[in-house]
Amino acid sequence: MPDSQLTKQALSVAMKELMAELPMEKIKIGDIVERCHMNRQSFYYHFKDKYDLVNWIYYTEFFADIKNSLDMSSWELMEKICNFFFKNRIFYSNALKVTGQNSFSEYFEEVMHPIILAQVNEIFADDPNQTFYATFYADAIRVSISRWLLEGAKIPPQEFVKLLRNAATGLVHMGGEGK
């Protein structure tokens, strides 16, 4: 592994350890570099701020976990995604608590929305209102995952996905105007 990747990995391990101990807003760059015995210049060479580091952790770990699963059925992929977040729930619930510009919650939306949208689009492939329905469900599922994490992910991933599926398919099966 190149030195640059080793440095990024060391910084990510330090950040994840610190986020298990402290709220993200209390973590300073000095805390991160001290934890992995580096200097601030090393951090800023690789990341513009701690939010950039958190987003890098998410991007690299999340896609490493699901990149070979994108051809799964929609609900199998959703379960895999929820298993990933459940396994890392302390880190991601802490990261989601921070909102605003450059926050993880913004990045989470940017990354998750197209993945969920692509999966939901398949359900409504023949519907003239496909874009509306797919966006509605993608937003609902993404927000549900965020809330699930922020509330401590007390429901196991399999059960959570079952609830999501029942809610989504139940509404789809209601059909018709005003039902």
C-alpha positions in Angstrom: 0.0 0.0 0.0 1.5 3.4 -0.9 2.5 5.7 1.9 -0.4 8.1 1.1 -2.9 5.3 1.6 -1.2 4.2 4.8 -1.4 7.8 6.1 -5.0 8.1 5.2 -5.8 4.7 6.8 -4.0 5.8 10.0 -6.0 9.0 10.2 -9.2 7.1 9.5 -8.5 4.6 12.3 -7.8 7.5 14.7 -11.0 9.3 13.7 -13.1 6.2 14.1 -11.6 5.6 17.6 -12.2 9.2 18.6 -15.8 9.1 17.3 -16.4 6.1 19.5 -15.4 8.2 22.5 -16.6 11.8 21.7 -19.2 13.6 19.7 -17.8 14.6 16.3 -18.1 18.4 17.0 -15.7 18.0 20.0 -13.0 16.3 18.0 -10.2 18.6 16.8 -7.6 18.0 14.1 -5.0 18.0 16.9 -6.7 15.1 18.6 -6.7 13.0 15.4 -3.0 13.6 14.5 -2.0 13.1 18.1 -3.8 9.7 18.2 -1.8 8.4 15.2 1.5 10.2 16.0 1.5 12.5 13.0 1.6 16.3 12.6 -1.1 18.6 11.3 0.6 19.1 8.0 0.2 15.4 7.3 -3.5 15.7 7.9 -3.9 18.7 5.8 -1.9 17.2 3.0 -4.6 14.5 2.6 -7.8 16.1 3.9 -9.2 19.7 4.0 -11.0 19.1 7.4 -12.4 16.4 9.6 -15.6 16.3 7.5 -13.6 15.5 4.5 -11.9 12.7 6.4 -15.3 11.3 7.6 -16.6 11.4 4.0 -13.5 9.6 2.7 -14.0 6.9 5.4 -17.6 6.5 4.3 -16.8 6.5 0.6 -13.9 4.0 0.8 -15.4 1.6 3.3 -19.0 1.7 2.0 -18.1 1.1 -1.6 -15.5 -1.5 -0.7 -18.3 -3.3 1.1 -21.1 -3.0 -1.6 -19.3 -2.5 -4.9 -19.6 -6.2 -5.9 -23.3 -6.3 -4.7 -24.9 -3.7 -6.9 -26.4 -6.5 -9.1 -28.3 -8.0 -6.1 -32.0 -7.6 -5.9 -33.2 -4.3 -4.5 -34.1 -5.6 -1.1 -31.0 -7.9 -0.8 -28.8 -4.8 -1.6 -30.8 -2.8 1.0 -30.1 -5.4 3.6 -26.4 -5.4 2.8 -26.3 -1.6 3.0 -28.2 -1.7 6.4 -25.8 -4.5 7.6 -22.9 -2.2 6.8 -24.4 0.7 8.7 -25.4 -1.5 11.6 -21.9 -2.9 11.9 -20.6 0.7 12.0 -23.5 2.3 13.7 -21.6 4.2 16.4 -19.4 6.0 13.8 -22.2 6.8 11.4 -24.8 7.9 14.0 -22.2 10.2 15.4 -21.4 11.5 11.9 -25.1 12.1 11.1 -25.6 14.3 14.1 -23.5 17.0 12.4 -25.4 18.9 9.8 -24.6 21.8 7.6 -22.2 22.6 4.9 -19.6 19.9 4.2 -21.2 17.6 6.8 -21.5 13.9 6.5 -25.3 14.2 6.4 -25.0 16.1 3.1 -22.5 13.6 1.7 -24.7 10.7 2.9 -27.6 12.1 0.8 -25.4 12.6 -2.2 -24.1 9.0 -2.2 -27.2 7.1 -1.0 -29.8 8.8 -3.0 -28.7 7.7 -6.5 -28.1 4.1 -5.2 -31.5 3.8 -3.7 -33.1 5.7 -6.7 -31.6 3.2 -9.1 -33.0 0.3 -7.1 -36.5 1.9 -6.7 -36.6 2.9 -10.4 -36.9 -0.8 -11.3 -40.1 -1.2 -9.4 -41.8 1.7 -11.3 -40.1 1.0 -14.7 -43.4 1.0 -16.6 -45.1 3.8 -14.8 -45.4 7.2 -16.5 -44.7 8.8 -13.0 -41.6 6.7 -12.4 -39.4 9.7 -11.5 -41.8 11.1 -8.9 -42.4 7.7 -7.2 -38.8 6.6 -7.3 -37.6 9.9 -5.8 -40.3 9.8 -3.2 -39.3 6.3 -2.1 -35.6 6.9 -2.3 -36.0 10.0 -0.1 -38.2 8.0 2.4 -35.8 5.1 2.6 -32.7 7.3 3.0 -34.4 9.4 5.7 -35.5 6.2 7.4 -32.0 4.8 7.4 -30.7 8.1 8.9 -33.3 8.1 11.6 -32.7 4.4 12.4 -29.0 5.2 12.9 -29.6 8.3 14.9 -31.9 6.4 17.2 -29.2 3.8 17.8 -30.2 1.2 15.2 -32.0 -0.8 17.9 -33.9 -2.9 15.3 -31.6 -5.5 13.6 -30.9 -4.8 9.9 -33.0 -7.7 8.6 -36.0 -6.6 10.6 -35.5 -3.0 9.6 -35.3 -3.8 5.9 -38.4 -6.0 6.3 -40.3 -3.0 7.8 -39.0 -0.8 4.9 -40.1 -3.3 2.4 -43.6 -3.8 4.0 -44.1 0.0 4.1 -43.0 0.5 0.5 -44.8 -2.5 -1.0 -47.9 -1.9 1.1 -48.2 1.6 -0.4 -47.5 0.3 -3.9 -50.2 -2.3 -3.5 -52.8 0.2 -2.3 -52.8 1.6 -5.8 -55.4 3.9 -7.3 -56.2 7.6 -6.5 -57.2 8.4 -3.0 -56.9 4.9 -1.5 
